[in-house]
Amino acid sequence: MVEAFKSTDKAQRLWGTGSDEEVTEQVQLLQDLVDRRAATDEAKKSKKDKEQKKRDSLESTGSQLCLEAEQRAVKHQRSVSSVTATKVDPDAVAQDLLEFEKKKHSDDHTYRMERLEFEKEEQKLRLALMAENTKRNDQLERSLLEMGKLIQVVADKAK
């Protein structure tokens, strides 16, 4: 019914006379329905864009952590080369390298845990959105059925 309205409404707009025309309640209700669907679609798009920005932000945080780890590695290599030049104990160098690897592992673990939390939260949001959309669709379907019945009653009384 809505699709048929959209096609006839589009044709009527193209052929419009520019004069005031009487709008039936059915046409008004269908136009309201079309407008609500358009608003819902726009809200969905806005939410997707917001989620994408959040995802991009989290990915840039991961890139930043990698860059910081690389900088620490360069600093560590410089300190190791200066320590080697002064003939320091090789066990100390191995200990420094071990600590560096532990720090790197810890940073990677922290990033992955943050990413996991983000993905869990995102999944919860998606499930909630799906449930909400299902509820809205059910309400819309009931409203359309009621409108159809009311329109039928009005049409029967008009006869």
N, CA, C and O atoms as a GROMACS GRO file, in nm:
protein
  636
    1MET      N    1   0.082  -0.118   0.000
    1MET     CA    2   0.000   0.000   0.000
    1MET      C    3   0.088   0.126   0.000
    1MET      O    4   0.060   0.223  -0.070
    2VAL      N    5   0.196   0.121   0.082
    2VAL     CA    6   0.286   0.236   0.090
    2VAL      C    7   0.360   0.255  -0.042
    2VAL      O    8   0.376   0.368  -0.089
    3GLU      N    9   0.403   0.144  -0.102
    3GLU     CA   10   0.476   0.155  -0.229
    3GLU      C   11   0.388   0.213  -0.339
    3GLU      O   12   0.432   0.295  -0.419
    4ALA      N   13   0.262   0.168  -0.341
    4ALA     CA   14   0.169   0.222  -0.441
    4ALA      C   15   0.148   0.371  -0.418
    4ALA      O   16   0.140   0.449  -0.513
    5PHE      N   17   0.139   0.411  -0.291
    5PHE     CA   18   0.123   0.553  -0.259
    5PHE      C   19   0.243   0.634  -0.307
    5PHE      O   20   0.228   0.741  -0.366
    6LYS      N   21   0.363   0.580  -0.280
    6LYS     CA   22   0.484   0.653  -0.320
    6LYS      C   23   0.485   0.679  -0.470
    6LYS      O   24   0.517   0.789  -0.514
    7SER      N   25   0.450   0.577  -0.549
    7SER     CA   26   0.454   0.595  -0.694
    7SER      C   27   0.346   0.693  -0.741
    7SER      O   28   0.373   0.777  -0.827
    8THR      N   29   0.226   0.684  -0.687
    8THR     CA   30   0.120   0.778  -0.729
    8THR      C   31   0.147   0.917  -0.677
    8THR      O   32   0.118   1.016  -0.745
    9ASP      N   33   0.202   0.926  -0.555
    9ASP     CA   34   0.231   1.058  -0.498
    9ASP      C   35   0.339   1.129  -0.579
    9ASP      O   36   0.330   1.249  -0.604
   10LYS      N   37   0.439   1.054  -0.620
   10LYS     CA   38   0.546   1.112  -0.702
   10LYS      C   39   0.490   1.163  -0.834
   10LYS      O   40   0.527   1.271  -0.881
   11ALA      N   41   0.400   1.086  -0.894
   11ALA     CA   42   0.339   1.128  -1.020
   11ALA      C   43   0.253   1.252  -0.999
   11ALA      O   44   0.254   1.342  -1.083
   12GLN      N   45   0.178   1.258  -0.889
   12GLN     CA   46   0.093   1.374  -0.862
   12GLN      C   47   0.177   1.499  -0.839
   12GLN      O   48   0.137   1.608  -0.879
   13ARG      N   49   0.291   1.484  -0.777
   13ARG     CA   50   0.378   1.600  -0.755
   13ARG      C   51   0.432   1.653  -0.887
   13ARG      O   52   0.446   1.774  -0.905
   14LEU      N   53   0.460   1.563  -0.979
   14LEU     CA   54   0.511   1.607  -1.110
   14LEU      C   55   0.403   1.678  -1.190
   14LEU      O   56   0.432   1.772  -1.265
   15TRP      N   57   0.279   1.634  -1.174
   15TRP     CA   58   0.169   1.693  -1.252
   15TRP      C   59   0.095   1.801  -1.175
   15TRP      O   60  -0.010   1.848  -1.221
   16GLY      N   61   0.146   1.841  -1.060
   16GLY     CA   62   0.076   1.936  -0.972
   16GLY      C   63   0.034   2.062  -1.046
   16GLY      O   64   0.105   2.113  -1.132
   17THR      N   65  -0.085   2.111  -1.009
   17THR     CA   66  -0.141   2.228  -1.077
   17THR      C   67  -0.100   2.357  -1.010
   17THR      O   68  -0.111   2.463  -1.071
   18GLY      N   69  -0.051   2.350  -0.888
   18GLY     CA   70  -0.015   2.472  -0.817
   18GLY      C   71  -0.131   2.526  -0.736
   18GLY      O   72  -0.113   2.622  -0.662
   19SER      N   73  -0.248   2.469  -0.750
   19SER     CA   74  -0.364   2.516  -0.673
   19SER      C   75  -0.383   2.425  -0.552
   19SER      O   76  -0.336   2.311  -0.550
   20ASP      N   77  -0.452   2.478  -0.452
   20ASP     CA   78  -0.477   2.398  -0.333
   20ASP      C   79  -0.570   2.282  -0.369
   20ASP      O   80  -0.671   2.300  -0.437
   21GLU      N   81  -0.532   2.164  -0.321
   21GLU     CA   82  -0.613   2.047  -0.346
   21GLU      C   83  -0.649   1.985  -0.212
   21GLU      O   84  -0.573   1.996  -0.116
   22GLU      N   85  -0.762   1.922  -0.206
   22GLU     CA   86  -0.805   1.859  -0.083
   22GLU      C   87  -0.724   1.730  -0.064
   22GLU      O   88  -0.716   1.647  -0.154
   23VAL      N   89  -0.666   1.716   0.054
   23VAL     CA   90  -0.585   1.599   0.084
   23VAL      C   91  -0.668   1.508   0.175
   23VAL      O   92  -0.716   1.551   0.279
   24THR      N   93  -0.683   1.383   0.134
   24THR     CA   94  -0.761   1.289   0.214
   24THR      C   95  -0.680   1.245   0.335
   24THR      O   96  -0.558   1.256   0.338
   25GLU      N   97  -0.752   1.194   0.433
   25GLU     CA   98  -0.685   1.148   0.555
   25GLU      C   99  -0.590   1.032   0.524
   25GLU      O  100  -0.483   1.023   0.582
   26GLN      N  101  -0.630   0.947   0.433
   26GLN     CA  102  -0.546   0.833   0.395
   26GLN      C  103  -0.415   0.883   0.334
   26GLN      O  104  -0.308   0.834   0.368
   27VAL      N  105  -0.425   0.981   0.244
   27VAL     CA  106  -0.304   1.034   0.181
   27VAL      C  107  -0.215   1.098   0.286
   27VAL      O  108  -0.093   1.082   0.284
   28GLN      N  109  -0.275   1.171   0.379
   28GLN     CA  110  -0.198   1.237   0.484
   28GLN      C  111  -0.128   1.133   0.572
   28GLN      O  112  -0.011   1.148   0.605
   29LEU      N  113  -0.200   1.028   0.611
   29LEU     CA  114  -0.141   0.922   0.693
   29LEU      C  115  -0.029   0.852   0.620
   29LEU      O  116   0.076   0.823   0.678
   30LEU      N  117  -0.050   0.824   0.494
   30LEU     CA  118   0.056   0.758   0.416
   30LEU      C  119   0.177   0.849   0.401
   30LEU      O  120   0.291   0.802   0.407
   31GLN      N  121   0.154   0.978   0.382
   31GLN     CA  122   0.266   1.071   0.370
   31GLN      C  123   0.343   1.077   0.503
   31GLN      O  124   0.466   1.081   0.503
   32ASP      N  125   0.270   1.078   0.615
   32ASP     CA  126   0.335   1.076   0.746
   32ASP      C  127   0.419   0.950   0.762
   32ASP      O  128   0.530   0.955   0.814
   33LEU      N  129   0.366   0.838   0.717
   33LEU     CA  130   0.438   0.711   0.726
   33LEU      C  131   0.566   0.716   0.643
   33LEU      O  132   0.672   0.673   0.689
   34VAL      N  133   0.557   0.768   0.522
   34VAL     CA  134   0.675   0.780   0.436
   34VAL      C  135   0.778   0.871   0.501
   34VAL      O  136   0.898   0.842   0.499
   35ASP      N  137   0.732   0.982   0.560
   35ASP     CA  138   0.824   1.076   0.626
   35ASP      C  139   0.893   1.010   0.745
   35ASP      O  140   1.012   1.031   0.768
   36ARG      N  141   0.818   0.932   0.822
   36ARG     CA  142   0.877   0.863   0.938
   36ARG      C  143   0.982   0.763   0.894
   36ARG      O  144   1.088   0.752   0.956
   37ARG      N  145   0.954   0.691   0.788
   37ARG     CA  146   1.053   0.594   0.738
   37ARG      C  147   1.180   0.666   0.694
   37ARG      O  148   1.291   0.619   0.721
   38ALA      N  149   1.165   0.778   0.627
   38ALA     CA  150   1.282   0.855   0.582
   38ALA      C  151   1.361   0.903   0.703
   38ALA      O  152   1.484   0.900   0.702
   39ALA      N  153   1.292   0.949   0.807
   39ALA     CA  154   1.361   0.995   0.929
   39ALA      C  155   1.434   0.880   0.996
   39ALA      O  156   1.546   0.897   1.045
   40THR      N  157   1.372   0.762   0.999
   40THR     CA  158   1.436   0.644   1.059
   40THR      C  159   1.560   0.605   0.980
   40THR      O  160   1.664   0.573   1.039
   41ASP      N  161   1.551   0.607   0.849
   41ASP     CA  162   1.667   0.574   0.766
   41ASP      C  163   1.781   0.672   0.790
   41ASP      O  164   1.897   0.632   0.797
   42GLU      N  165   1.748   0.799   0.804
   42GLU     CA  166   1.850   0.902   0.830
   42GLU      C  167   1.915   0.879   0.966
   42GLU      O  168   2.036   0.896   0.981
   43ALA      N  169   1.835   0.841   1.066
   43ALA     CA  170   1.889   0.814   1.200
   43ALA      C  171   1.983   0.694   1.196
   43ALA      O  172   2.088   0.696   1.260
   44LYS      N  173   1.946   0.591   1.121
   44LYS     CA  174   2.033   0.473   1.108
   44LYS      C  175   2.166   0.512   1.045
   44LYS      O  176   2.272   0.469   1.090
   45LYS      N  177   2.160   0.592   0.940
   45LYS     CA  178   2.281   0.633   0.871
   45LYS      C  179   2.370   0.714   0.964
   45LYS      O  180   2.492   0.696   0.966
   46SER      N  181   2.310   0.803   1.041
   46SER     CA  182   2.385   0.885   1.135
   46SER      C  183   2.453   0.798   1.240
   46SER      O  184   2.568   0.822   1.276
   47LYS      N  185   2.381   0.698   1.289
   47LYS     CA  186   2.438   0.609   1.390
   47LYS      C  187   2.554   0.528   1.332
   47LYS      O  188   2.655   0.508   1.400
   48LYS      N  189   2.540   0.480   1.209
   48LYS     CA  190   2.648   0.406   1.145
   48LYS      C  191   2.772   0.493   1.130
   48LYS      O  192   2.884   0.448   1.156
   49ASP      N  193   2.752   0.619   1.090
   49ASP     CA  194   2.865   0.711   1.075
   49ASP      C  195   2.934   0.732   1.209
   49ASP      O  196   3.057   0.736   1.216
   50LYS      N  197   2.855   0.745   1.315
   50LYS     CA  198   2.910   0.766   1.448
   50LYS      C  199   2.993   0.645   1.493
   50LYS      O  200   3.102   0.660   1.548
   51GLU      N  201   2.940   0.525   1.468
   51GLU     CA  202   3.011   0.403   1.504
   51GLU      C  203   3.141   0.390   1.424
   51GLU      O  204   3.243   0.346   1.477
   52GLN      N  205   3.137   0.428   1.297
   52GLN     CA  206   3.257   0.421   1.213
   52GLN      C  207   3.364   0.516   1.266
   52GLN      O  208   3.482   0.482   1.268
   53LYS      N  209   3.324   0.636   1.308
   53LYS     CA  210   3.420   0.732   1.364
   53LYS      C  211   3.483   0.676   1.491
   53LYS      O  212   3.603   0.690   1.512
   54LYS      N  213   3.401   0.612   1.575
   54LYS     CA  214   3.453   0.554   1.698
   54LYS      C  215   3.552   0.442   1.667
   54LYS      O  216   3.657   0.431   1.730
   55ARG      N  217   3.517   0.358   1.568
   55ARG     CA  218   3.605   0.248   1.527
   55ARG      C  219   3.737   0.303   1.472
   55ARG      O  220   3.844   0.251   1.504
   56ASP      N  221   3.729   0.407   1.390
   56ASP     CA  222   3.850   0.468   1.335
   56ASP      C  223   3.937   0.526   1.445
   56ASP      O  224   4.060   0.516   1.439
   57SER      N  225   3.875   0.585   1.545
   57SER     CA  226   3.949   0.642   1.657
   57SER      C  227   4.024   0.533   1.733
   57SER      O  228   4.140   0.551   1.770
   58LEU      N  229   3.958   0.420   1.755
   58LEU     CA  230   4.022   0.310   1.825
   58LEU      C  231   4.139   0.254   1.744
   58LEU      O  232   4.243   0.220   1.800
   59GLU      N  233   4.122   0.244   1.613
   59GLU     CA  234   4.230   0.194   1.528
   59GLU      C  235   4.348   0.290   1.529
   59GLU      O  236   4.463   0.245   1.528
   60SER      N  237   4.322   0.420   1.530
   60SER     CA  238   4.432   0.516   1.534
   60SER      C  239   4.505   0.507   1.667
   60SER      O  240   4.626   0.529   1.673
   61THR      N  241   4.432   0.475   1.775
   61THR     CA  242   4.497   0.456   1.905
   61THR      C  243   4.592   0.337   1.897
   61THR      O  244   4.703   0.343   1.951
   62GLY      N  245   4.551   0.230   1.832
   62GLY     CA  246   4.638   0.114   1.814
   62GLY      C  247   4.762   0.148   1.734
   62GLY      O  248   4.872   0.103   1.766
   63SER      N  249   4.745   0.227   1.629
   63SER     CA  250   4.859   0.270   1.548
   63SER      C  251   4.954   0.355   1.631
   63SER      O  252   5.076   0.344   1.618
   64GLN      N  253   4.897   0.439   1.716
   64GLN     CA  254   4.979   0.525   1.800
   64GLN      C  255   5.060   0.440   1.898
   64GLN      O  256   5.177   0.469   1.923
   65LEU      N  257   4.999   0.337   1.955
   65LEU     CA  258   5.072   0.249   2.046
   65LEU      C  259   5.188   0.179   1.975
   65LEU      O  260   5.296   0.164   2.031
   66CYS      N  261   5.164   0.138   1.851
   66CYS     CA  262   5.271   0.074   1.773
   66CYS      C  263   5.386   0.172   1.749
   66CYS      O  264   5.503   0.136   1.762
   67LEU      N  265   5.351   0.294   1.715
   67LEU     CA  266   5.453   0.396   1.690
   67LEU      C  267   5.535   0.422   1.816
   67LEU      O  268   5.657   0.433   1.809
   68GLU      N  269   5.468   0.432   1.930
   68GLU     CA  270   5.539   0.453   2.056
   68GLU      C  271   5.632   0.335   2.087
   68GLU      O  272   5.743   0.355   2.135
   69ALA      N  273   5.586   0.214   2.059
   69ALA     CA  274   5.669   0.096   2.083
   69ALA      C  275   5.792   0.099   1.993
   69ALA      O  276   5.902   0.064   2.036
   70GLU      N  277   5.774   0.141   1.868
   70GLU     CA  278   5.888   0.152   1.777
   70GLU      C  279   5.987   0.257   1.827
   70GLU      O  280   6.108   0.237   1.820
   71GLN      N  281   5.936   0.367   1.878
   71GLN     CA  282   6.024   0.472   1.930
   71GLN      C  283   6.102   0.420   2.051
   71GLN      O  284   6.220   0.449   2.066
   72ARG      N  285   6.035   0.344   2.138
   72ARG     CA  286   6.106   0.287   2.253
   72ARG      C  287   6.213   0.189   2.206
   72ARG      O  288   6.321   0.181   2.264
   73ALA      N  289   6.182   0.114   2.099
   73ALA     CA  290   6.281   0.019   2.047
   73ALA      C  291   6.404   0.093   1.995
   73ALA      O  292   6.517   0.050   2.019
   74VAL      N  293   6.382   0.204   1.925
   74VAL     CA  294   6.495   0.282   1.874
   74VAL      C  295   6.577   0.337   1.990
   74VAL      O  296   6.700   0.330   1.988
   75LYS      N  297   6.510   0.391   2.091
   75LYS     CA  298   6.582   0.443   2.208
   75LYS      C  299   6.659   0.331   2.276
   75LYS      O  300   6.773   0.348   2.320
   76HIS      N  301   6.595   0.215   2.285
   76HIS     CA  302   6.660   0.102   2.349
   76HIS      C  303   6.784   0.059   2.270
   76HIS      O  304   6.888   0.030   2.329
   77GLN      N  305   6.771   0.055   2.138
   77GLN     CA  306   6.886   0.017   2.056
   77GLN      C  307   7.000   0.117   2.072
   77GLN      O  308   7.117   0.079   2.078
   78ARG      N  309   6.965   0.245   2.079
   78ARG     CA  310   7.069   0.347   2.100
   78ARG      C  311   7.138   0.326   2.234
   78ARG      O  312   7.261   0.333   2.244
   79SER      N  313   7.057   0.300   2.338
   79SER     CA  314   7.117   0.281   2.470
   79SER      C  315   7.199   0.152   2.472
   79SER      O  316   7.304   0.148   2.537
   80VAL      N  317   7.154   0.049   2.404
   80VAL     CA  318   7.229  -0.077   2.399
   80VAL      C  319   7.361  -0.056   2.325
   80VAL      O  320   7.464  -0.108   2.368
   81SER      N  321   7.356   0.020   2.214
   81SER     CA  322   7.481   0.042   2.140
   81SER      C  323   7.578   0.126   2.222
   81SER      O  324   7.699   0.104   2.214
   82SER      N  325   7.527   0.222   2.299
   82SER     CA  326   7.618   0.303   2.382
   82SER      C  327   7.670   0.220   2.498
   82SER      O  328   7.785   0.236   2.539
   83VAL      N  329   7.586   0.130   2.551
   83VAL     CA  330   7.630   0.042   2.659
   83VAL      C  331   7.733  -0.056   2.605
   83VAL      O  332   7.831  -0.085   2.673
   84THR      N  333   7.713  -0.106   2.486
   84THR     CA  334   7.807  -0.200   2.425
   84THR      C  335   7.941  -0.131   2.400
   84THR      O  336   8.047  -0.191   2.416
   85ALA      N  337   7.934  -0.005   2.362
   85ALA     CA  338   8.057   0.069   2.336
   85ALA      C  339   8.138   0.086   2.464
   85ALA      O  340   8.260   0.094   2.459
   86THR      N  341   8.072   0.091   2.579
   86THR     CA  342   8.144   0.106   2.705
   86THR      C  343   8.177  -0.029   2.768
   86THR      O  344   8.225  -0.035   2.881
   87LYS      N  345   8.150  -0.137   2.696
   87LYS     CA  346   8.184  -0.273   2.740
   87LYS      C  347   8.116  -0.311   2.872
   87LYS      O  348   8.181  -0.351   2.968
   88VAL      N  349   7.982  -0.296   2.875
   88VAL     CA  350   7.904  -0.333   2.993
   88VAL      C  351   7.871  -0.482   2.984
   88VAL      O  352   7.879  -0.542   2.877
   89ASP      N  353   7.836  -0.537   3.093
   89ASP     CA  354   7.805  -0.678   3.107
   89ASP      C  355   7.696  -0.721   3.008
   89ASP      O  356   7.591  -0.656   3.002
   90PRO      N  357   7.717  -0.828   2.929
   90PRO     CA  358   7.617  -0.874   2.832
   90PRO      C  359   7.486  -0.919   2.900
   90PRO      O  360   7.380  -0.913   2.838
   91ASP      N  361   7.494  -0.961   3.024
   91ASP     CA  362   7.372  -1.000   3.095
   91ASP      C  363   7.279  -0.880   3.115
   91ASP      O  364   7.157  -0.894   3.111
   92ALA      N  365   7.337  -0.764   3.137
   92ALA     CA  366   7.256  -0.642   3.154
   92ALA      C  367   7.185  -0.608   3.023
   92ALA      O  368   7.069  -0.565   3.023
   93VAL      N  369   7.254  -0.627   2.911
   93VAL     CA  370   7.194  -0.601   2.780
   93VAL      C  371   7.078  -0.698   2.757
   93VAL      O  372   6.971  -0.658   2.710
   94ALA      N  373   7.099  -0.823   2.790
   94ALA     CA  374   6.993  -0.924   2.774
   94ALA      C  375   6.875  -0.890   2.864
   94ALA      O  376   6.759  -0.906   2.825
   95GLN      N  377   6.905  -0.844   2.986
   95GLN     CA  378   6.798  -0.806   3.079
   95GLN      C  379   6.717  -0.688   3.024
   95GLN      O  380   6.595  -0.686   3.035
   96ASP      N  381   6.787  -0.589   2.967
   96ASP     CA  382   6.718  -0.473   2.907
   96ASP      C  383   6.629  -0.517   2.790
   96ASP      O  384   6.516  -0.471   2.776
   97LEU      N  385   6.682  -0.605   2.708
   97LEU     CA  386   6.605  -0.654   2.595
   97LEU      C  387   6.482  -0.732   2.643
   97LEU      O  388   6.373  -0.719   2.585
   98LEU      N  389   6.499  -0.810   2.747
   98LEU     CA  390   6.387  -0.885   2.804
   98LEU      C  391   6.280  -0.790   2.857
   98LEU      O  392   6.160  -0.812   2.835
   99GLU      N  393   6.321  -0.685   2.926
   99GLU     CA  394   6.225  -0.587   2.977
   99GLU      C  395   6.153  -0.516   2.863
   99GLU      O  396   6.033  -0.488   2.871
  100PHE      N  397   6.226  -0.486   2.757
  100PHE     CA  398   6.165  -0.422   2.641
  100PHE      C  399   6.058  -0.513   2.581
  100PHE      O  400   5.948  -0.467   2.549
  101GLU      N  401   6.089  -0.640   2.565
  101GLU     CA  402   5.994  -0.734   2.508
  101GLU      C  403   5.871  -0.750   2.599
  101GLU      O  404   5.758  -0.762   2.550
  102LYS      N  405   5.894  -0.750   2.730
  102LYS     CA  406   5.781  -0.758   2.823
  102LYS      C  407   5.690  -0.637   2.808
  102LYS      O  408   5.568  -0.651   2.807
  103LYS      N  409   5.749  -0.519   2.797
  103LYS     CA  410   5.672  -0.396   2.781
  103LYS      C  411   5.593  -0.400   2.650
  103LYS      O  412   5.475  -0.362   2.646
  104LYS      N  413   5.658  -0.445   2.545
  104LYS     CA  414   5.591  -0.455   2.415
  104LYS      C  415   5.473  -0.551   2.424
  104LYS      O  416   5.364  -0.522   2.374
  105HIS      N  417   5.495  -0.666   2.487
  105HIS     CA  418   5.388  -0.764   2.503
  105HIS      C  419   5.272  -0.706   2.585
  105HIS      O  420   5.155  -0.726   2.552
  106SER      N  421   5.306  -0.635   2.690
  106SER     CA  422   5.204  -0.573   2.775
  106SER      C  423   5.122  -0.471   2.697
  106SER      O  424   5.000  -0.466   2.709
  107ASP      N  425   5.189  -0.389   2.616
  107ASP     CA  426   5.120  -0.288   2.534
  107ASP      C  427   5.027  -0.356   2.432
  107ASP      O  428   4.913  -0.314   2.413
  108ASP      N  429   5.077  -0.461   2.369
  108ASP     CA  430   4.995  -0.534   2.271
  108ASP      C  431   4.872  -0.595   2.338
  108ASP      O  432   4.761  -0.591   2.285
  109HIS      N  433   4.894  -0.652   2.455
  109HIS     CA  434   4.783  -0.713   2.528
  109HIS      C  435   4.679  -0.608   2.567
  109HIS      O  436   4.559  -0.631   2.552
  110THR      N  437   4.724  -0.495   2.616
  110THR     CA  438   4.633  -0.387   2.654
  110THR      C  439   4.550  -0.342   2.534
  110THR      O  440   4.429  -0.323   2.545
  111TYR      N  441   4.616  -0.324   2.422
  111TYR     CA  442   4.545  -0.281   2.300
  111TYR      C  443   4.440  -0.384   2.260
  111TYR      O  444   4.327  -0.349   2.228
  112ARG      N  445   4.478  -0.511   2.261
  112ARG     CA  446   4.384  -0.615   2.220
  112ARG      C  447   4.264  -0.625   2.315
  112ARG      O  448   4.152  -0.649   2.271
  113MET      N  449   4.289  -0.606   2.444
  113MET     CA  450   4.179  -0.610   2.540
  113MET      C  451   4.085  -0.492   2.519
  113MET      O  452   3.963  -0.507   2.529
  114GLU      N  453   4.139  -0.374   2.491
  114GLU     CA  454   4.055  -0.257   2.462
  114GLU      C  455   3.973  -0.282   2.336
  114GLU      O  456   3.854  -0.249   2.330
  115ARG      N  457   4.036  -0.339   2.237
  115ARG     CA  458   3.968  -0.368   2.112
  115ARG      C  459   3.854  -0.469   2.135
  115ARG      O  460   3.745  -0.454   2.080
  116LEU      N  461   3.882  -0.570   2.215
  116LEU     CA  462   3.781  -0.672   2.246
  116LEU      C  463   3.662  -0.609   2.318
  116LEU      O  464   3.547  -0.638   2.284
  117GLU      N  465   3.688  -0.524   2.416
  117GLU     CA  466   3.581  -0.455   2.487
  117GLU      C  467   3.498  -0.370   2.392
  117GLU      O  468   3.375  -0.369   2.399
  118PHE      N  469   3.566  -0.300   2.303
  118PHE     CA  470   3.496  -0.216   2.205
  118PHE      C  471   3.405  -0.301   2.117
  118PHE      O  472   3.290  -0.265   2.094
  119GLU      N  473   3.456  -0.413   2.069
  119GLU     CA  474   3.377  -0.499   1.982
  119GLU      C  475   3.258  -0.560   2.057
  119GLU      O  476   3.150  -0.575   2.000
  120LYS      N  477   3.278  -0.596   2.184
  120LYS     CA  478   3.166  -0.648   2.264
  120LYS      C  479   3.058  -0.541   2.280
  120LYS      O  480   2.939  -0.569   2.265
  121GLU      N  481   3.101  -0.420   2.310
  121GLU     CA  482   3.006  -0.309   2.326
  121GLU      C  483   2.933  -0.281   2.195
  121GLU      O  484   2.812  -0.257   2.194
  122GLU      N  485   3.007  -0.285   2.087
  122GLU     CA  486   2.947  -0.261   1.955
  122GLU      C  487   2.843  -0.369   1.923
  122GLU      O  488   2.737  -0.339   1.868
  123GLN      N  489   2.874  -0.493   1.957
  123GLN     CA  490   2.779  -0.602   1.932
  123GLN      C  491   2.653  -0.585   2.017
  123GLN      O  492   2.542  -0.609   1.969
  124LYS      N  493   2.670  -0.545   2.142
  124LYS     CA  494   2.553  -0.521   2.228
  124LYS      C  495   2.465  -0.412   2.168
  124LYS      O  496   2.343  -0.423   2.167
  125LEU      N  497   2.529  -0.306   2.119
  125LEU     CA  498   2.453  -0.196   2.058
  125LEU      C  499   2.378  -0.245   1.934
  125LEU      O  500   2.261  -0.210   1.914
  126ARG      N  501   2.445  -0.325   1.852
  126ARG     CA  502   2.379  -0.377   1.732
  126ARG      C  503   2.258  -0.464   1.768
  126ARG      O  504   2.153  -0.454   1.705
  127LEU      N  505   2.274  -0.550   1.870
  127LEU     CA  506   2.163  -0.636   1.912
  127LEU      C  507   2.047  -0.553   1.968
  127LEU      O  508   1.931  -0.582   1.940
  128ALA      N  509   2.080  -0.451   2.046
  128ALA     CA  510   1.975  -0.364   2.100
  128ALA      C  511   1.903  -0.291   1.987
  128ALA      O  512   1.781  -0.276   1.990
  129LEU      N  513   1.978  -0.247   1.889
  129LEU     CA  514   1.919  -0.177   1.775
  129LEU      C  515   1.828  -0.270   1.696
  129LEU      O  516   1.720  -0.231   1.652
  130MET      N  517   1.872  -0.394   1.678
  130MET     CA  518   1.789  -0.490   1.605
  130MET      C  519   1.659  -0.516   1.680
  130MET      O  520   1.552  -0.522   1.619
  131ALA      N  521   1.667  -0.530   1.812
  131ALA     CA  522   1.547  -0.553   1.892
  131ALA      C  523   1.453  -0.433   1.884
  131ALA      O  524   1.332  -0.448   1.871
  132GLU      N  525   1.511  -0.315   1.891
  132GLU     CA  526   1.431  -0.193   1.882
  132GLU      C  527   1.364  -0.182   1.745
  132GLU      O  528   1.246  -0.146   1.736
  133ASN      N  529   1.438  -0.212   1.641
  133ASN     CA  530   1.382  -0.206   1.506
  133ASN      C  531   1.270  -0.308   1.488
  133ASN      O  532   1.169  -0.279   1.424
  134THR      N  533   1.287  -0.426   1.543
  134THR     CA  534   1.184  -0.528   1.535
  134THR      C  535   1.057  -0.480   1.606
  134THR      O  536   0.946  -0.498   1.556
  135LYS      N  537   1.076  -0.420   1.722
  135LYS     CA  538   0.962  -0.368   1.798
  135LYS      C  539   0.891  -0.259   1.718
  135LYS      O  540   0.768  -0.257   1.710
  136ARG      N  541   0.968  -0.168   1.660
  136ARG     CA  542   0.909  -0.060   1.580
  136ARG      C  543   0.834  -0.117   1.459
  136ARG      O  544   0.724  -0.072   1.427
  137ASN      N  545   0.894  -0.214   1.394
  137ASN     CA  546   0.828  -0.275   1.278
  137ASN      C  547   0.695  -0.339   1.317
  137ASN      O  548   0.596  -0.328   1.245
  138ASP      N  549   0.694  -0.406   1.432
  138ASP     CA  550   0.569  -0.467   1.479
  138ASP      C  551   0.464  -0.360   1.507
  138ASP      O  552   0.348  -0.375   1.471
  139GLN      N  553   0.507  -0.251   1.573
  139GLN     CA  554   0.413  -0.143   1.601
  139GLN      C  555   0.362  -0.080   1.472
  139GLN      O  556   0.244  -0.049   1.460
  140LEU      N  557   0.451  -0.060   1.378
  140LEU     CA  558   0.414  -0.001   1.250
  140LEU      C  559   0.315  -0.091   1.176
  140LEU      O  560   0.218  -0.043   1.117
  141GLU      N  561   0.342  -0.219   1.180
  141GLU     CA  562   0.253  -0.314   1.112
  141GLU      C  563   0.114  -0.311   1.175
  141GLU      O  564   0.013  -0.312   1.105
  142ARG      N  565   0.110  -0.307   1.310
  142ARG     CA  566  -0.020  -0.299   1.378
  142ARG      C  567  -0.092  -0.170   1.343
  142ARG      O  568  -0.212  -0.169   1.320
  143SER      N  569  -0.017  -0.060   1.339
  143SER     CA  570  -0.077   0.069   1.304
  143SER      C  571  -0.133   0.068   1.163
  143SER      O  572  -0.242   0.119   1.138
  144LEU      N  573  -0.058   0.009   1.072
  144LEU     CA  574  -0.105   0.001   0.934
  144LEU      C  575  -0.231  -0.084   0.923
  144LEU      O  576  -0.323  -0.050   0.849
  145LEU      N  577  -0.234  -0.193   0.996
  145LEU     CA  578  -0.354  -0.277   0.995
  145LEU      C  579  -0.474  -0.201   1.050
  145LEU      O  580  -0.584  -0.207   0.995
  146GLU      N  581  -0.451  -0.128   1.160
  146GLU     CA  582  -0.560  -0.050   1.218
  146GLU      C  583  -0.605   0.060   1.123
  146GLU      O  584  -0.724   0.085   1.109
  147MET      N  585  -0.509   0.126   1.057
  147MET     CA  586  -0.544   0.230   0.961
  147MET      C  587  -0.624   0.172   0.845
  147MET      O  588  -0.720   0.232   0.798
  148GLY      N  589  -0.583   0.056   0.800
  148GLY     CA  590  -0.655  -0.010   0.690
  148GLY      C  591  -0.798  -0.041   0.731
  148GLY      O  592  -0.891  -0.022   0.652
  149LYS      N  593  -0.815  -0.089   0.854
  149LYS     CA  594  -0.950  -0.118   0.903
  149LYS      C  595  -1.033   0.010   0.913
  149LYS      O  596  -1.149   0.012   0.874
  150LEU      N  597  -0.971   0.116   0.965
  150LEU     CA  598  -1.042   0.243   0.978
  150LEU      C  599  -1.080   0.298   0.841
  150LEU      O  600  -1.190   0.350   0.822
  151ILE      N  601  -0.990   0.288   0.748
  151ILE     CA  602  -1.018   0.336   0.612
  151ILE      C  603  -1.131   0.256   0.550
  151ILE      O  604  -1.217   0.311   0.482
  152GLN      N  605  -1.130   0.126   0.575
  152GLN     CA  606  -1.236   0.040   0.523
  152GLN      C  607  -1.371   0.078   0.584
  152GLN      O  608  -1.473   0.082   0.515
  153VAL      N  609  -1.372   0.105   0.716
  153VAL     CA  610  -1.495   0.144   0.784
  153VAL      C  611  -1.546   0.276   0.727
  153VAL      O  612  -1.666   0.290   0.702
  154VAL      N  613  -1.456   0.372   0.708
  154VAL     CA  614  -1.495   0.501   0.652
  154VAL      C  615  -1.548   0.484   0.510
  154VAL      O  616  -1.647   0.547   0.473
  155ALA      N  617  -1.484   0.400   0.432
  155ALA     CA  618  -1.528   0.376   0.295
  155ALA      C  619  -1.665   0.309   0.294
  155ALA      O  620  -1.750   0.342   0.211
  156ASP      N  621  -1.687   0.215   0.386
  156ASP     CA  622  -1.816   0.147   0.394
  156ASP      C  623  -1.928   0.244   0.435
  156ASP      O  624  -2.039   0.236   0.384
  157LYS      N  625  -1.897   0.335   0.526
  157LYS     CA  626  -1.997   0.434   0.570
  157LYS      C  627  -2.027   0.534   0.460
  157LYS      O  628  -2.139   0.585   0.451
  158ALA      N  629  -1.928   0.562   0.377
  158ALA     CA  630  -1.946   0.658   0.269
  158ALA      C  631  -2.041   0.603   0.162
  158ALA      O  632  -2.106   0.679   0.092
  159LYS      N  633  -2.049   0.473   0.151
  159LYS     CA  634  -2.136   0.410   0.050
  159LYS      C  635  -2.276   0.419   0.095
  159LYS      O  636  -2.366   0.373   0.026
   0.00000   0.00000   0.00000
